[in-house]
Amino acid sequence: LPDRVIITGDLARLKGQTGAYENFKTLLTPIAEKRPIHLGLGNHDDRTHFFHTFTAPVGSGLTIENKHVVVAEAGPVRLIVLDTLFRVNVGAGELGLSQRGWLETFLQTSDDRPTVLFLHHTPDSDLLDTRPLFEILRPLSKVKAVVYGHSHRYGFSQVAGIHLINLPATGFNFSGSQPVGWVEARLTAQGGELTLHTIGGNRKLEGHTQRLSWRA
């Protein structure tokens, strides 16, 4: 088993019904009994139904003006799972002023441990407040990477030395050229190794490892 599991949103299908979360929780139980699982919220989630189903320890975290945020220490790296759910079953996402304010204060007052952010929505194309988010992140060299999903695409890019890691879909893809699967991450103070494990779709990159070096 991995040391921990992070799922970056769309925990339920379409409208985040309570029954979907109850089923999801049942599926997670064998892992949750042995390892921490950190859950983010996406556009197909319903925050009220999520909170009704998931209480500590699975999915536990901070609540910031109706946002679900998780902070976890993973050896030499700090992990922050953010909440970009804007409206249920609406494609666009947003961190919001209160969550951005909390994030800026937290990052400025925390130690210099390499930090990786996790969110659901794709920066620039679907996250409404991408610009103010990166205004916070750019000058803080401790922020090394932003991990997200939503697009059902797998890929890597950079902005100002910050790695952008687009996770593949875990259920179904929008294009036969894209994999369906999950990513195993080995993170250190210097960088990371991310290995793709496919369960469907385009499986040509099965087992491929992308090596990243953190910005100074």
N, C-alpha and C positions, 0 to 999 in steps of 0.2 A: 504494500500500500504506500502511496505518497505520504509525505509529512502532513499535508493539508490539501484541501480542494477549494478552488474558487470558481463560482459560476456567475457569469456577468450579465444576468438578466434574461428576461423572457422565460421565467420559471414555469409559467402556465401558458396555455394556448389562447390566443386572441384576447379574451376579456378578463382573465385572471379570476375565474370562478373558484369558490371555496373548495369544491370537490377536486379540482385540478391540483390545488396545493396539498390537499390531504393525500392524494395519490402520489404526488411528487415526494412528500415527506416519507411515505412508506418505502419508496424506492431508495431513498437516501439512507434510511435507518442502518443498514449493515455497515456502511462506511462511517456514519455519524457516531456510532457507538465506539469507534476506534480512533478516529481522526477528526480534527476540526474541519468544518465546512463553512465557508464564508459566501453569503449570497448577496448579489446585487439585484436591482430592480430595473426592468426594461419596459418598453412601451406596451407589451401585452400583459403586464402585471397590474394588479389592483392592490394598492398599499394596505387598505383596510382588511381585505381578505387575507393578505399575506401575514399581517400582524396577528390576525385571529388564529392562524394555523401554526405559524412558526414563533415559538418562544424559546428562551435560552434552553440548551446551549446552541442549537442549530439556528443560524441566521441572527444571532444576537448581535447587538451593536449599539451605536449612538443614534438617538433620534434628534434631528435638528430641524425644528419647525416643519414637522411632517415629512422629513427625509430620513432614509435608513442608511447609516454610514457605519462601516466596520474598519477598525484599525488593528493590525496584528503585527507582531514581531516574529520574523522567520529567520532566526540565526542572525547573519550580518545585515539583513535587509528588512525594511519596513514596508508593509503592504497596506494600502488604503483603498477600500471598496466604496465607491461613491454611488449616489442615487440620481440617475438622469430621467426617471419617470416623470413625464410632464402631464399627459392625459392618457387615460386607458384607451388602448387600441388606436392611438394617433401616432403616426410615424416619427414626428419630431421629438427631440428630448431636450431637457434643460436641467442644469444644476440649480440655478436660482441664486438670488442675491445672498440669502442667509447661508446657504451651503458654501458658496464661494468665499464669503467672509470668514466662515469657520475654517475653511481649508487654508486660506492665506495666513491666518493667525497661527494655526497649528504648525504649518510648515516653517514659519519664521521663528517659532519658539521651541521647536523640537531640535534634537541633536542632528548631527550631520550624517546619520546613517543613510545609506543609499535607499531611496524611496521609489516604489513602483505604484502607480495609480491604476485602478481598474474601474471601468464604467461600461455602460451598455452601448451608447450611441456613437456613431462614427463622427469624429471631429470634422469640422468644416461642412460636410454635406448634410448632417442630420442633427448635430448638437447646436442649439440656437445660440448658446453663449460660449462658443469656442474661443472667440477673440479675447474676452476678459479672462477666461481660464488660462490661456497661454501667456497672457500678460503677467499672471501670478507665477507661472511655472518657469518661464525663460530665465529670469535672473537667479533662480534658486538651483544651484548646481547639484544639490542633493537629489533632485527629482531626475531620475534616469530614464523612465519609460512610462508610457500610457498604453494600457491594454484595453481593447474594446471588442465588441462583436457586431451585432445588428445587421451588417451588410451581407452576411452569409458568404463572405469571401475570406481567403487566407492570404496574408501578405505582411510585408515589413516596409517601413519608410522612416524618415527622420524629419523633425522640425527643430532647428536650433540645437542640434545634438541630442535631442530627446527622442528616444526610439518610440515609434508608433507601431504597435503590434495588433494586427487585425486577426482575431481568432476565427477559425472556420465554424460553420454551423455544426451543431451536435445532433440535429434531427433530420433536416433535409436542406438541400441546396437550391438556389434559384437557377443555377446553370450547371450543366453536366461537366463543365471544365473545372468546377470547384470540388474540393474534398468535403466529406462529412466525417467529423471525428473530433479529437481533442488534442491538447498540447501539453506535454510534460515539460516543466520548467525546472532547471537547476540554476539557482541564483546565488551569486557570490558578491563580495564587496567590489569586485573588479568588473563583473559582467554577468552574462547568462548564456546558457545553452538551452534552446527550445526545440524539442523533438516532436514531430507530427505523428500521431497515431490515427490511422483512418479506419472507419467502419463502413464507408460507402462512398458513392460519388467517384470523383477522379482520384485514384489511389496511386498515381505515379510518384508522389512525394512521400509515400509511406516510409516512415523511419528516418526521414531527412532531418538533420539537425542544423538549425540556424544559430550561429555564434555571434553574440553581441558584446561589445566593449562599452562600458559606461563613459559618459563625458566627464571631463575633469572639472 
